[in-house]
Amino acid sequence: MRMPTVAVALAACLAWAVLIVAVRVVLLQTGVNAWAFSLVQLVSSGAFMVGIALRGRVSWGAFAHLGTWIYGGLRVIAASCASAALLYVGVMQDTLLAMINVPLAALAVLAWTGRRPMRWQWAGHGAIVAGIALLAAHLPGGFANPAVILELIAESAVAISTVLIERHPYNRSNAVADRCLFTGIVLLVTAVLFLLAWLSMGAAGLSVGRGALALGDLGLLFGAPGLWLWGCLVGALLRGPTMYLALWAIARSGTVTYLATLALLPIVGLALEWLVSRWSLLPPPSVSVVEIAAGSIVLAGSLLLVRLRSQ
C-alpha cells in the first residue's frame, strides 16, 4: 500500500471531523431539529454531487443495485443508534466506543472472504478492544450502559456496510466524475431510506433524541427558517465531499485501514472544537483521565494496524 492511499483515508478523517463540528455548531446555534437537518443534508449533498458529476460514466444502474440500498439502510441504522447513544454519553466517549468497528470489520472481512489478519494485526485489534473496555467499565452502569449496546449495534452496521461498499462494483473507478456520480447516488438512496424510517417511526408514535418531536412530523422541514439554508450549505460543501473521500478511501485502502485511520477523529475533533470554542460557537471541550488513557490505547492499536497494513 502506498502512502498516497493512506493519505486519502487521512483526508477523509479530517473531512469527517470538520463535518461533525460544523453540524454541532449549526444545531447549537440555530436550534433546528437534528433529524430534519440530517435529511436536508442528505438530499442536498446527493443532488450536488450528481450535479457536478457532469458526464460521469457510472451507470445509473448503481441506483438500482441491491448493494447500494443495503448500504443506505445500514447507514440509517448506524446513524440512528449512534445518535441515541449520545443521550447516555458525551461526544468523546461516543467516538471512542465507535472504534469497536475496527475489530468488527476484521471479523466481517474474515467471514466474507476467509482472509485472516496477520498475527501482529490481532495485537492491534486487541489493543482497541482493551481501550474500549477500559472506557466502558468506567461509564455509569459499566458495560450495561445503553450507549455500549447502541454503539455495538451502530458499529456492527458500519463494519458490514463498509465491507459491502468496498466490494461494490460501482465503487471501482478513479475518475472524479464517476466517483462524484456514485457518491451522489449513495447519498440520495440513503436519504430515501432515512425518510422512510422517519415516516415509519412517526406512524408508530416513536421519537428518538432528547426532546425530539415525532419523526413523522414533516412539518419540521418547513418550520425553521434556517433549516434549508444551513442544511443545503453543510450538505453541499461538507457532507458531499466528505462522503466522496470516504468512499474513495474505502475503495483504495480497504475497510480495516480506513476505519483504523478514523482513530484520529477524536483528536482532530477536539482540536477543532477547541478552535471553534475560541469564537464562542461551542462550549470548550473537556476530556477525563480515563478518556485520555482509553483513547491512547485505542490510538496505539489503530496506528499499529495502519502501519502493518501499509507495508
Secondary structure, 3 states (H helix, E strand, C coil): CCHHHHHHHHHHHHHHHHHHHHHHHHHHHHCCCHHHHHHHHHHHHHHHHHHHCCCCCCCCHHHHCHHHHHHHHHHHHHHHHHHHHCCCCCHHHHHHHHHHHHHHHHHHHHHHHCCCCCHHHHHHHHHHHHHHHHHHHCCCCHHHCHHHHHHHHHHHHHHHHHHHHHCCCCCCCCCHHHHHHHHHHHHHHHHHHHHHHHHHHHHCCCCCCCCCCCCCCCCHHHHCHHHHHHHHHHHHHHHHHHHHHHHHHHHHHCHHHHHHHHHHHHHHHHHHHHHHHCCCCCCCCCCCHHHHHHHHHHHHHHHHHHHHHCC
